[in-house]
Amino acid sequence: MALTASEPQRLEEALQANLYLTGDHPTHTDAKVFGELSGTSFDKAAFPNLWAWFQFISQFAPEITQQWPAPVQQAPAHVEAAPEQKAAEGAEEDDVDLFADDPSVEEEAKKLAEEKAKGKKEEPVGRSTVVFDVKPTTSTVDLDALAARIINEVQFPGLKWGAEFKKQPVAFGIFKLMVGCVMEDTVETEAIVEQIMEMTGQMNVEEEDEEGNGTGVWNTVEDNLVQSVDIANFQKL
């Protein structure tokens, strides 16, 4: 059954463990439902995941969301067995000793007993959606390559990056990156910022004269790629 804005509870449940409605990647479903929700109001307290998703998707321009693909169709969870197969399975079941010991059941019972002995269950870990503004040091930094490095190299347990990112103009021909993630409360934003700030790589830099003016001579140097990292949006789930 397709996800629609008319069923916010289903949308909330779909976003409990994912950044997007159908998984780790944005699809046409996200764009469609976002358009249906635009101009409407819903209870932030009742649907915290949906509200955070809506704020995150609003960061993308329409020309980006229109290019998101259709969601991948899931294979049927169960296919009815043929009569011959059922008969064969029934014959096998007749030979099963229903009173035999099942090691997996005994192990599960042992785990349940140990959890009960602890007296209480562990508190669930809270989660948040975060959008980072990443400003490069110069306009010659390859932002696509920088975004790929952030998503692939900045990794912590409990941190999941979104597959999409956005490039937004700042000034003087320089663009910044906007990259989003879902992170558990055990992850420190300061640690994420520190790793991004430490990224270095080759870039083209113009030489300057004694007065600080450009000379028109460009050199390739190894230097820091990132000037600053700021939190553009932070939402508790």
Rosetta blueprint (number, residue, H / E / L):
1 M L
2 A L
3 L L
4 T L
5 A L
6 S L
7 E L
8 P H
9 Q H
10 R H
11 L H
12 E H
13 E H
14 A H
15 L L
16 Q L
17 A L
18 N L
19 L L
20 Y E
21 L L
22 T L
23 G E
24 D L
25 H L
26 P L
27 T L
28 H H
29 T H
30 D H
31 A H
32 K H
33 V H
34 F H
35 G H
36 E H
37 L H
38 S L
39 G L
40 T L
41 S L
42 F L
43 D L
44 K L
45 A L
46 A L
47 F L
48 P H
49 N H
50 L H
51 W H
52 A H
53 W H
54 F H
55 Q H
56 F H
57 I H
58 S L
59 Q L
60 F L
61 A L
62 P H
63 E H
64 I H
65 T H
66 Q L
67 Q L
68 W L
69 P L
70 A L
71 P L
72 V L
73 Q L
74 Q L
75 A L
76 P L
77 A L
78 H L
79 V L
80 E L
81 A L
82 A L
83 P H
84 E H
85 Q H
86 K H
87 A H
88 A H
89 E H
90 G H
91 A H
92 E H
93 E H
94 D H
95 D L
96 V L
97 D L
98 L L
99 F L
100 A L
101 D L
102 D L
103 P H
104 S H
105 V H
106 E H
107 E H
108 E H
109 A H
110 K H
111 K H
112 L H
113 A H
114 E H
115 E H
116 K H
117 A H
118 K H
119 G L
120 K L
121 K L
122 E L
123 E L
124 P L
125 V L
126 G L
127 R E
128 S E
129 T E
130 V E
131 V E
132 F E
133 D E
134 V E
135 K E
136 P E
137 T L
138 T L
139 S L
140 T L
141 V L
142 D L
143 L H
144 D H
145 A H
146 L H
147 A H
148 A H
149 R H
150 I H
151 I H
152 N H
153 E H
154 V L
155 Q L
156 F L
157 P L
158 G L
159 L E
160 K E
161 W E
162 G E
163 A E
164 E E
165 F E
166 K E
167 K E
168 Q E
169 P E
170 V E
171 A E
172 F L
173 G L
174 I E
175 F E
176 K E
177 L E
178 M E
179 V E
180 G E
181 C E
182 V E
183 M E
184 E E
185 D L
186 T L
187 V L
188 E L
189 T H
190 E H
191 A H
192 I H
193 V H
194 E H
195 Q H
196 I H
197 M H
198 E L
199 M L
200 T E
201 G E
202 Q E
203 M E
204 N E
205 V E
206 E E
207 E E
208 E E
209 D L
210 E L
211 E L
212 G L
213 N L
214 G E
215 T E
216 G E
217 V E
218 W E
219 N E
220 T E
221 V E
222 E E
223 D E
224 N E
225 L L
226 V E
227 Q E
228 S E
229 V E
230 D E
231 I E
232 A E
233 N E
234 F E
235 Q E
236 K E
237 L L
